[in-house]
Amino acid sequence: MSQATLDSKGTVTTCPSCGQRNRLTFSRMSRENRCGKCRAAITPPGEPIEAPDAATFDAAVQASDLPVVVDFWAPWCGPCRMVAPELAKVAEKHRGQYLILKVNTDAIPELGERFKIRSIPTMAVFGGGQEVGRTSGARPAADIETFIESSLARR
């Protein structure tokens, strides 16, 4: 899982140059960001980030200027554990193009209920605050990329 964390305003990540923690606000994720201490370039997270609660999830989906890819999962789910490294590959390859979140439906059941998640893993793509695509089941990284691209092409 990511070393970056999510809060109601953005992602909090560590500067690779000086170690300072920096917030990348959701509305500026696609722009150039610099460390507040040493001014080194800070890139958006290249790994999935766990959503800590529904309010933070909502803030990310509504305010992110990047498309948000969400993996609805649970720790006991075997296929969810199989898709996790594939999703991590997608996150690294498309760093700065997508914000990839993970929602543990056992820890945040209200999101599973709100989005009518009936099977896991389920992936959803959000653009401009709206869901634009959804798929269920484990799949390799290339299929995840195809799903994301086709979902974004429909919006």
Disulfide bonds with the S-S distance in Angstrom:
Cys77-Cys80 2.48
